[in-house]
């Protein structure tokens, strides 16, 4: 969901290269660190950031204008889907970290 939202943001503005360069390495580390503490921590932090994206976007002044534009429905739907997915990922990564802490098999 983050890639769809990011491509939507990039298509309506210029820039974003530095953010993409900063986000790509943690995603690769998460894929390589499956079922490790570091992978769960990176997922947890990414989920926290992802759950804040809809809040930050909805607090802006131009949200009403964006929602009424031609791609407004897709923009708002993507934000809501990103928020739900991020919260779900946050719960699962916290649960994974908790199970590693207690030493229980998943």
N, C-alpha and C positions, 0 to 999 in steps of 0.2 A: 504494500500500500504506500510505503514511503516513496518508492520509485515513481509511482503514478502521480503522487502529490508533488514531488520534486520536478517532474517533467512539466506538469501543469504550471508550476510557479516559474520555471525557466522560460516557458513559451510566452508568458505574459510579462516577463521582465528581462533585463539583460544582466548577466553575471551569474554567480553561483558556482564558479569553478573551484574556488578555494574550499567551499563547503563540501563539494563532491570529493575532493582530494582528502579532506579530513575524515569523511564518513566511510570511504571505501576500505581502508585498512582494518578498522574494528570489525566490519562485516566479515572480512576474510578470516580474521582471527577467531571470530565466533564459530564459523564453519569448521575450522580446524580444531577448535577446543571443545568439541561436543562432549558432554558428560564430565567436564572438568570444571573446577571452581572458577578459573579465569573466564571460561566461556559463559558460565551462568552470570558472573558479575558484569561482563560486557553486555549480555542480553538484558540484564536488569537496568543498567544505565541507559541503554538504547531505548528500552521500553518507557523509562521515565521521560526521556526527551521526546519520544514519539507521542506520548499521552499529553504533553504540553503543547504540541503543534496546533491542534484544533482550538485550544483555549487562546493562544496567542493570536491566531488568525481571526477568530471571532471577535476579539476585542478591538480590532482596527476600525477606523472610521469609514473605510470604503467597502465594508462587507455587504451592505445593502445594495450598492451599485454593482458589485461583482455578482451577487445572487440574482439580480435582475438581468444580467447580460446573457449572451447566447450560451456560454459555457458555465453559467452559474449553478445550475442543478448538479452538474458533474463535479464542480468544485466543492460544493457543500456536502454532497454525498461522499466524496473522497475523504474529506476532513472527518466526517462522522465515522466512516469505516476505519480510518487510520486510528482514531481515538479508541474505538472498541477493540481493535486488534492489538494495539499497544497495551491496553489495560489487561487483556487476556494473557499476553506474553509476559507482562509484569508478574501476574499471579503465578504462571507456570515456572518462571525462572526463580521466583522466591521459594516456591515449593521444591524445586530441584536443589537449591542451595540448602534448604532446611533438611532435606533428606541426606545430603552429603554430610551435613554437620552431625546428624545423629548416627551416621554410618549404616543406614539402612539401604538395602538394594532397591532400585527403582522398579 
